[in-house]
Amino acid sequence: MYSADKTKKFAMAYIVDRCVDCKACMVACKAEWQIPDNDFRTHIDTGIAPAATERLSMHFLPHQCNHCDDAPCVTVCPTKASHKRADGVVDIDNRKCVGCRYCIPSCPYNARFFNNQLGVADKCTFCLPRIYDGLMPACVTTCPGRARVFGDINDPESEISKALKDAADNRYRVWTLRKDLGTEPNIYYIQK
Amino acid sequence: MEFQTGFHWYIAVYLFLAGVGAGSIVVASLADMYDRQKYLSFIKAASVIGMPLVSIGIFFLYIDLGQGMYKPWLLLLLFVNTTSAIMWGTLILTIFTILSLLYGAYNLGILDWFIKKAGFLKIFKPLAASGFMNWALIITGILTAGYTAVLLGVLKAIPFWHQTALPILFIISASSTGISGAMVVKELFFKEEAHLAKIETTHFYLIMLEILLLIGMLLIALQGVPEMKFSALALLTGEFAVEFWVFLVLLGLVVPAVVFAFVEAGKLHVSGGKLVFFELLVLAGGYFLRHLILHAGVYTQKFTDYIMIHY
């Protein structure tokens, strides 16, 4: 089902200045995938700039599975239920997952949770069925501020490639989370 | 600001029981090679708890599984991914469990009973009584005790666990609690007037080493990355401070260390009920060591400022 297209590499960017912490992405994702009550596949963290700085400011940091190229969850999964697809998506095969939970603390991004209803680990899949049906992930479609940009970074005409090129051309700040851990994440943060 | 979730108390129980079981067999095998007749009561006591405790520990791991619990055929997949520490552990635990079952059956005379019923089983007796068996048990036992920490240590997402000292600490603690477990069983079921001075001395030094290693790990953690420091402070002054200072440090380490120091100095003789009491304190300390390291790591605070380092 939804076999991986090797020519593609899916990624997402958050234009963080546009995030207003409305949490519509969290709700849309939950509704799309019928996630258990207390769990979410995507979160928004709130950070306050250090009080020592002159200008106090609040930051909103959306986050989810980073679909890392060198994903710790894939390394530690004993059954290979967690795997990296050729299209860049880190996916969980529910038929193979024993529910050992080892992948959950292995993730530096706190992106995984244990789905008690299914007895397996759970996380964002970039809405795999939706994207192969030609739709955008639910969180991207819903985001009122258009903070989330998704697409195939191998395609220079995709929205994400354009957003990253625009950021590079304009010298916006672009970063990934916890680069120090060498996980090669595929979620980009852009600050204009 | 988020907290990791994932590992429950079941895992702490598993880490503890696997440690006690493996530690007791390692010490018993060493004693076996040194002087079997002299330490026979200890070897028998260790045989009672060795393989059974590791198996009960694995049972706790099993009931913690989500799908694997009611789809047991999925357990075969635990051998599939060679990069997973769980795969290494499954392999080590399987070998250790089989070897320690055979060794225990031999020491307790159960193997002889089976040989009477089914003669062909005698082929196992030379193996169970061999020096090769002792070495195999020492190696797989140390691997079992060490692996329970490697399982945590390979996760670089949790800096408090990601330390080379952790497997060493767990191996020392496993040997110490393994001695305690076997001593309790010996006092209760194999009450022979055996002179186990060397094992008691070893036990004292193991506890002292454990205290020093724990101090070192915490001092290093306090100078570590923010998550690591948060974990250390959670133990020293934070939400786990009472359990840490009372159950681990005072009752689990300091009290037994002081008592065993007096025993070593020949100023105190502890036996019978009193010995069982102090050995139970060491066992409780062994459980809290794993429980607290697990929780201080897994519930560490994810620092927004820290993850936004490139902001």
Interface residues (C-beta under 8 A of the other chain):
Chain A: H43 D45 T46 G47 P50 H59 L61 P72 T75 V76 C77 P78 T79 K80 A81 N94 K96 C97 V98 G99 C100 R101 Y102 I104 P105 S106 C107 P108 Y109 N110 R112 F113 F114 N115 N116 L118 G119 V120 A121 R173 W175 T176 L177 R178 K179 D180 L181 Y189 Q191
Chain B: M1 E2 F3 Q4 T5 G6 F7 D64 L65 G66 Q67 G68 M69 Y70 K71 L74 L75 L77 L78 F79 V80 N81 T83 S84 A85 I86 M87 T90 L151 V154 L155 K156 A157 I158 G297 V298 K302 T304 D305 I307 M308 I309 H310 Y311
